[in-house]
Amino acid sequence: MASSTPSRTRVRRYELGRTLGEGTFAKVKFARNVETGENVAIKILDKEKVLKHKMITQIKREISTMKLIRHPNVIRMFEVS
């Protein structure tokens, strides 16, 4: 018997939901960890645009900075893939 629920897009262990925000190089989507049920936000970069505009260094800097930040009012980065 087929499920009446439409299938959702999955990225690794996360099930993607609605778009929370959108910029020139990325989209931020609501997602749920299917293993733990935890709600998260996932930033999805447009790789072609990042490469075309030579933004690799800026992206690496953002990742390095986000790894260091621990503050209750700032989002926390869990993983990069």
DAKA-V750254 format. One record per helix or strand of 2 or more residues. SS is the DSSP state (~ for helix, > for strand). FROM is the first residue (numbers start at 1). TO is the last residue. Records with the same first field share a line. If there is no record, write none. Layout:
SS = FROM-TO / FROM-TO
//
This chain:
> = 10-11 / 14-22 / 26-33 / 39-45
~ = 47-52 / 56-68
//
